[in-house]
Amino acid sequence: MTSSQASIQEILVQLGIKSQNPAYSTGLEWAKIDNRTKKTIYSPIDDEPIASVELATPQDYEIVVQKAQEAFKIWQKIPAPKRGEIIRQIGDKLRAYKEPLGKLVTYEMGKILQEGLGEVQEMIDICDFAVGLSRQLYGLTMHSERPMHRMYEQWHPLGIVGIISAFNFPVAVWSWNAMIAAVCGDVCIWKPSEKTPLTAIACQHIIADVLRANSLPEGVFCLILGDASIGELMSKDHRLPLISATGSTQMGKKVAEAVAKRLGKSILELGGNNAIIITENANLEMAIRAVLFGAVGTAGQRCTSTRRLIVHEKVYEEVKNRLTKIYPTLPVGNPLDSKTLVGPLIDKEAVKAFQLALQKVQQEGGKLLVGGELLERKGNYVQPAIVEVENHYPTVQEETFAPILYLIKYQGSVENAIAIQNDVKQGLSSAIFTTNLLEAEVFLSCVGSDCGIANVNIGTSGAEIGGAFGGEKETGGGRESGSDAWKAYMRRQTNTINYGSELPLAQGIKFDF
């Protein structure tokens, strides 16, 4: 047994998990047949195998959907505040298991431990948010034009929500969807990334304890492990009225097409090509710190990672010089080491994508200023890179899920910088650093940033759960987490009640016979 395997086993024991290889769970029970395709999971920390899991079959998928359908009949009838009480208990369980679950995130995904713990805290926060929301699923009342009539709207659960999550936030993004959907009265089927199934299994065990303690049925929270074929089944299945998918734009387009063909609903959280603008009026101390976290945090594997840095010509050289001095000193290494700021990429394919992007962008005219090396150690470690570019380079126009920062100079007004920022296909997160009120307001106006997230004097990463999260253009247009994102998980119904003895028609229409 490798050291990583031993550490994983210790964590699983702390989480109360005895088996980590079943292909699916319907909340309380786990699949017991042991004849499916197996997949070995490797830790990006040292490339050592840490577990083996089974991948579900189409027959497994059918069992899961049927259990979810049965559970929905019961779950939707439970009053929303009582559903909120179940989520409160899940949040308390997550608090109790925060440390081992955060470590498991780090071992399996590779983000530094503080970020792993932060991801679990994000799950706890969304549980708290959902508990409050369970008493605030408000509809509106409207005045009718007809006498003795009352109009109002109410919201009802959709049914089964399919959740397809990505490796970079293996548990938090699932919780954004699952906890909100659950208080809305929906049941969930979760297909986690093939690269990070262990954290999903751990969450399923935690939830099972709560469901069992409250005598709730199987099928409220379901988990299914599988490859893209399972995601395809979910996307095409009319029994799943909503699919929430996080991943690449390429994957999202396939999901969107399949769901749209059956007139279903989708929430898509796809690629980001996020920029920070630094104007001549910026507080550079704040800006540099935000750029560093945005560009190299999670080894550049956040959908909100800072990919492009657009800097005014008056401060361009200073910003460039400061960043190129700091980058070689960044502590890259084992994410469990408290001194590490940059952990590994998820796998060898990610390392190859990092190398290929640097090669291509230099062929297009980019100048590599610093970084880009592969570190000679076990695991998937690279030295974060800065490349001087122009925004129109093809590689700059695409998202590379790695710590590459593209440095771009702009001249003139802030409108010129905003035009550069918006001139990509993606539209997730954006930020501006300026102490000039007029520049900030232009950036936030309707002619400013075209992204779903626009920040002033903070970076592109680190969204709070209280706001709706999502982006525009090829980012997908979906919204998750806070604000009124809950409405995507419910169906709106307009009701009119006639409490009189006559039947007047709207718009004064006469229909006498």
N, C-alpha and C positions, 0 to 999 in steps of 0.2 A: 504494500500500500504506500503510495506517495504521500509526502507531507501535506499536499493540498487535499488529497482524498481523506486523510486523517482529520484535517481541520474541518472539512465539510461534514464528515460523520459526526464530529463533536457538535457542530452547529445544529445539525438535524436533530440530534438527541435533545438539545436545549429547546428546540421548537416542538418536541414531542412527535417527531416524524420517524416512523419505523421503516417505511418503504417509500422509495421515490421514483419507481419506474412504471406505475400504471398509466394507461393511455388516456383514461378519462375519469371524471368523477361527476356525479350528479348532486353533490353537496354533502351527502352522508356516506354513501358507498363508493368504493373504488373498483374499477375493473379488475377481475381476478384471472382472466384467461391469459396465458403466458406464451402466445404463439404469434405475436405481431412483429413487425419490423422494429428493430432497436436502433437507437441513435446514441452515440457516445457524445457526452458534453465535456468540452475542454475549458479550463480556466484560462482567460487571456493573460493572467498574471505570469504563468510559467509554462503554458501550453501543455500542462499535464491533464490527463482525463480525471474528471471528478465524479462522474455518474454516468449511468446508462438509463435511458427512458424508452418506453414503448410509444410508437406512433399509432394513432387511431386509424381505423378503417371506416369506409362508408357505412358499414353495418353498425359500428360503434356510434357514429354520428346520428344515425336514426334513433338509436336508443336514447341518446342525450336529448334530442329534440322532443321526443315523446314524453320524457320525464318533465321537461320544461313546460310543455303544454299542460300537463296535469297540474303542475305546481301553480301555474298562472291562475287557474280557476279558483284556487284558494287564496293566493297571495293578494290578488287585486281586491278582494273583499275585506281584507284586514284594514281597519282605519289607518290613514296615513300617519298620524302621530304614533300609533303602535308600531308601524313599520319603522318609523324613526327611532323608536326605542331599541329595536334590533340592531340598527346601524350604530347607535350609541354603544351598545355592548361590543360590537366589532371594533369600534375605535378604542375601547378600553383594552381589548385583547391585544391590539396592535401596540398600544403603549407598553404593555407588559413584555412584549416580544421585540421591542424596537431594536435593541442592540444585536441579538443574533440574526434578526431578519436583515438589518442594515449590513452586517458582515457578509451574509449570503449574497446580497446584491453586489457587493464589492468583489467577492470571489468569482461570481458567475459573469458579471458584466465588465468589471475592471475599473469602475469609477472609484475615486479615492473614498476612504471610509467616511469622512465627514459628509460627502455627497450621498453615500449610501444611506447613512442615518437620516440625512435631510430628506431623502426620497420617502422613507417610512414616515417621517414627520408630516410630509405632504399628504400621505394617506390618512393620517390621524386628523389633520386639519379638514380634509374634505368630508370625513365622517361627521365632525362637529358642524360643518356647514349644512350637511344634509339633514341632520337632526333638526336644526332650526327651520330648514326649508319644509320639513314634513308638516308644519303648521301654517305654511304660507303659500300653498299652491292655489293662488288667487285667480278668480275669474272676474270679469267686469259686469256691471249692470248698465243697461242702456234704456233710454226713454223711447217708448213706442209712439209712433204717429197715430195709432189707433186707440180709441178710448177703451178703458178697462182692459188693457193689455200690459203685460210686463215682459221685458226682454232681459236676458242675461246670458253669460257664457260660462261653461265649466270645462274642466280638463279631465280626461279619462286616460288610464294606462293604455299603452300601445299593444303590449304582449311580450314577445321574446325579443330582447335586444342582443344582437350579435356583436361581440367586441373582439377586434383583431388588433393586437398591440405589437409594439416594436421592441427591439432589444435594449435601446438606450435608456428607456425608463421602464424597466420590466414590470413594475408593480404600480407606480403612481398613476400613470395614464389610465390603466384599467380601473383604478379606484375612482378617478374622476367620473367615469361613465357608470360603473356598477353601483356606487353608493347613491348617486343621483337617480339613476333608473329605478333602484330598489324602493326609495321613498315615494317615487311616482307610481309604484304599483306594478312595475315591470319585473320580469325575471330575466336572467342573463346567461348567455353561453360565451365563454371566454376562450379564444384561441391565442395563446401567447406566442411570442417569437420562438422558433425552433432553437435559437441560440441561448435562450434564457428560460428554460422550463422549470428549473428547480425552485426559483422564487415564486412562481405561480403555484406550484404544488404546495409550498409552505403556506401561502395565503389561503389556499383551499382548505388546508387542515385547520387553520385558525378559525375560518368561518364555520366549518363543520361543528366545532365545539359550541359555537353560539347557537346554531340551528338546532343542534341536539338538545341543548339545555332549555330551549323554548318550545320543544316538541313540534317543530316546523317540518314540513314535508321535504322530500328530496326534490331537486329541480329548480329551487329559487336561484341558487348560484351554481352554475355548471362550468366545468373546465374540460377542455378537450385538447390533447397534444397532437399536432399533426403538421404536415407540410402544406404547401400552397394549395394542394387539392382539397383540403378541408376548408380553407378560406374560400375557395371557389364554390364549394357546396353551400356554404353559408350565404354567399353573395347572391346565389341563384334561388335560394329557398324562400318561397312566398310566405312561409310560416314565420319568418323573421322579418317583421315589418320595418325594422331599423337595423342598419349595419353601421357601426362606428369603427373606422379603420385608420390606423396610424402607420405611416411608412413612407416609402418613396413615392414620388409623383407617378412614376411608371406603374407601380402597383395600384395606386389609387385610381388611376384611369380605368384599369380593368375592373376594379370593384364598382366604380361609378356606373360603368356601362352595364354590367350585369344586374345591378340593383335597379337602374333606370328602366331596363327592358321589362321588368315586372312591376314598374311603377311603385317601387318601394322607396323608402327614405334612407338617406345616408348622411353621416357626419364624417368628413374627410379631413385629417390632419396630416398634410403631406410635406413636400420639400420646402426648405427655407434658404434664402440667399441673402442673409441679413446684413445690414450696413449700419455703421456708426458714422455720423458726420461730426467732424471737429471743426468748428468755425474759428475765425481769428479772435473771437471773443470768449473762447472756452476757458474754463478752469482746467488746465492741463494735468494737474495732480489727480483730480477726480477722473478725468478722461482716460489717462493711462491705466489706472487701476481697473476701470470698467472694461477697457479693451482687452487687458490681460485675462481677466476672468471669462469674458465672452468668447475669446479666441481659443484659449487653451483649456478652460474648464471642461471636465468630462472628455478630455483629449479631443476636443472639437467635435464631439459626437452628440451634441444637442441639436434638436431641430431649430432652436433659437441661437445657436452659436454664431458669433460674429465672424462673417466670411470676408467682408469688405470694409475697409477703413478709408473714408473719403475726407481728406484733410485740406484746409485752405492753404494756399501757397505761402502765406506769411508765417505760418507756424509749421509748415510741412517738414522742413529739415530738422527742426527741434524734435518733433514727434518721431520722425524716422530714427534719428540718432539715439533717442532714449529707448525706444523699443528694441533696436538692434543690439544695444548694450545689455538689456535685461534678458532677452531670449536665451542666450547661451547659458545663463545662470539658473534657468528654471529647473527646479528639482524634478527630474523625470525618473520614475522607478516604481517600486512595489507600492500599490495604492493603500496597503495596510500600514505603511510607515507614515507616522504623523507628519514627517517633514516633506513628504511628497506632495506636489501640486498637480503633476501630470502623470496619469496612469497609462496603461496600455490601450491600444486599439482592440476592438473586439476579437478579430481573428486575422489570419494571414491574408485573406481576401481584402480586408480593409487596408492592410499595409501595402498591398499591391496597388490599390486604388490611389493611395497617397503618393506613391512613387510615380505612377502613371500621370497623375494630374500635374505634378511638378515638372515632369519631362515635357508634357504637352504645352504647358503654359510658357515655358522657356522657349520652345520652338515657335510659339506665336509672338514672341517679342518680350516676354516677361524677364525681369532681372531678379534672380534669387539673391536676397540680401543676407539671409542668415538661416541656419537650420536645414532640415530636410534629410538628415542622416538617419540611417537605421542603427539602433544601438545594439551592440554585440552582447546580448544576454538572452536567457530563456524568456520567452514571452513576446508580445507584439508591441515593442517600444520604438517610438520614433522621436526625433528632435523636432519640436514645432518650428514651422517655417514662416518667413515673411517674404513675399514676392512683390516687387514693384511692377505695376501693370497699368493697362488702360481697360476701362470697363467693358469695352466691346469685344475683348478677346473671347473666343468661344468657351474656353475652359472656365473663365471668370463668370460667364453667364450660367454655368451649371453648378449644382451643389456637390461638393466633395465632402463626405462625412469624415473629416480628419482635421488636424490642427494646422491648417494653411490659412494665413491672413494675407489678403490682397490689398496692397497699399496704393491708393489712387489720389492724385493731386487735382484740386479744382481751383478755379480762379473766379473772381468777381463775387456776385451776390449769393446768398443762401439758396435762392431759387435754382441756381446752376447745380449746386450740390444735390438738391432734392431731385432734380431731373436725372442725374446720374444714378442716385439711389433707386429711383423707380424704374429705371431702364433694365429690368430683368423680368423673367417670366414668373418669379415667385413673389409672394407678398405676405410673409409671416410677421417678422419682428423688425423694428427699426428704432434708431435712437439718434438724438442730437445733443451735443455738448456746446452750450453757449450761455453766457450771462446776459445776452441781449434779449429783452422781452419780445421785441418785434420778430426776431429770427425764430424764437421758440413758437410764437403764435402762428407764423406762416407755416412752419413745419407741421403743426397740428390742425391746420385749416383744411378745407375741402380741396385745395390745390396743393396741399403738402404731401406728406407721406401717404402712399397708397396701401400700406400694410394694415393688417388686423390689429397689430400692437405698435404703438408709437410712443416713445418715452423721451423725456427731457431730463438731461443730467443724470441718467442712470443707463446701464447698458442694455443690450438686447436680450440677455438671459436672466432667469430668475423671476418668472411671473408668479404672482400670488394667486391662491385659489379663489379669492373673492371676485375676481374679474373673469369675464368670459374669455376663453383662450381659443385662438384660431387665426387664420389668415385668409387672404384673398388670392385671386388669380390661380396659378397652378399649385398653390398651397391647399386649395380645396374648398374654402369658403365655409367650413364647418365651425361650430363653437362648442366647447366643452367647459366643464368645471363650473364657475360661479356666475354671478349676475342672473339673468333669466335664461341661461342655457338649458335649464330644466324643461323648457317648453318643447324642445326637440324630442323628448322622450315620452311625450303625451300627445293625445289627439284632442283638438279643440271642438267643442260642440256648442252651437248657439241655440238657445231655448226661448220660445215665446209661449206665454201662458195667457189665455183668454179667460178672465174671471167674470165676464158679463154674460148676457143672454142673447146677444146679437153676434153676427159674423161679418164685421166690416172687412174689406179687403185693402191691402196696401196700395198706395199711390191713388187712392180714391176710385179704384176700378169698380164698375157696376157689372154684376153678372146675375141678373134676375131671370128666373124661369118659373 
